[in-house]
Amino acid sequence: MRSHKRIRTKGKFSLARYFQQYKPGESVAVVVDLTFPFFFKKTMQGRTGKVISRRGSSYEVEIKDMNKPKRYVLHPIHLRRIEAK
């Protein structure tokens, strides 16, 4: 995981990713955006889980950690949709 952004993209973020919406049951991956603070461990990068519900402007995501399901509340800018095959 990179610890900083490139100089031309520093401070910028995508409005489409900031306002994206998910439905309960959708699969998402955690992709940390360095523009916004991320208060969880760096090992969360790349983890996948399911959206449980919406909490304000964030989403409650259930991620398995060592076969034990845990729930995290994440802002949508740190989430990416995973296409089901």
VMD Tcl script that draws the C-alpha trace (Angstrom):
set ca {
  {0.00 0.00 0.00}
  {1.30 3.41 -0.90}
  {1.77 5.91 1.87}
  {1.17 8.98 -0.29}
  {-0.54 10.08 -3.49}
  {1.15 11.37 -6.62}
  {1.75 15.11 -6.67}
  {-0.86 15.82 -9.41}
  {-3.64 13.92 -7.63}
  {-2.87 15.14 -4.12}
  {-5.95 16.51 -2.36}
  {-8.27 15.52 -5.21}
  {-10.97 12.87 -5.03}
  {-13.64 11.50 -7.31}
  {-17.14 12.81 -6.61}
  {-18.61 9.69 -8.24}
  {-16.83 7.48 -5.70}
  {-17.72 9.85 -2.83}
  {-21.47 9.67 -3.55}
  {-21.73 6.05 -4.77}
  {-24.53 3.97 -3.29}
  {-24.77 0.28 -2.43}
  {-27.65 -2.05 -1.71}
  {-27.60 -4.53 1.20}
  {-26.06 -7.83 0.11}
  {-23.68 -6.38 -2.48}
  {-20.05 -7.51 -2.45}
  {-17.46 -4.79 -1.95}
  {-13.69 -4.53 -1.59}
  {-11.89 -2.13 0.77}
  {-9.62 0.19 -1.24}
  {-8.14 2.93 0.94}
  {-8.26 6.44 -0.54}
  {-5.41 8.48 0.95}
  {-7.31 11.79 0.58}
  {-9.61 10.92 3.48}
  {-8.59 9.58 6.90}
  {-8.85 5.82 7.34}
  {-8.83 4.82 11.03}
  {-8.43 1.07 10.58}
  {-5.39 -1.14 10.16}
  {-3.49 -1.09 6.86}
  {-4.20 -4.81 6.57}
  {-7.82 -3.92 5.71}
  {-6.63 -2.92 2.22}
  {-7.97 -5.39 -0.34}
  {-10.33 -7.26 2.00}
  {-13.74 -8.17 0.65}
  {-17.11 -8.36 2.35}
  {-20.85 -7.78 2.09}
  {-22.80 -4.58 2.69}
  {-25.18 -5.07 5.64}
  {-26.85 -1.69 5.95}
  {-26.42 2.05 5.61}
  {-25.47 4.24 8.59}
  {-25.80 7.92 7.79}
  {-23.48 8.58 4.86}
  {-21.44 5.40 5.53}
  {-22.07 1.68 5.13}
  {-21.84 -1.20 7.56}
  {-19.72 -3.92 5.93}
  {-19.25 -7.46 7.25}
  {-15.73 -8.80 6.64}
  {-14.41 -12.18 7.72}
  {-11.25 -12.00 9.83}
  {-9.76 -15.45 10.48}
  {-13.18 -17.07 9.76}
  {-14.85 -14.78 12.29}
  {-17.27 -12.18 10.83}
  {-16.64 -8.60 11.94}
  {-18.62 -5.47 11.10}
  {-17.01 -2.19 10.13}
  {-18.57 1.17 9.32}
  {-16.80 2.54 6.23}
  {-17.29 5.61 4.07}
  {-18.16 4.76 0.44}
  {-14.99 6.43 -0.90}
  {-13.03 3.51 0.60}
  {-15.26 0.88 -1.06}
  {-15.39 -0.60 -4.56}
  {-18.11 -2.82 -5.97}
  {-17.18 -6.39 -6.91}
  {-18.96 -7.84 -9.93}
  {-20.56 -11.26 -9.36}
  {-19.66 -13.81 -12.02}
}
mol new
graphics top color blue
foreach p $ca { graphics top sphere $p radius 0.5 }
foreach p [lrange $ca 0 end-1] q [lrange $ca 1 end] { graphics top cylinder $p $q radius 0.2 }
display resetview
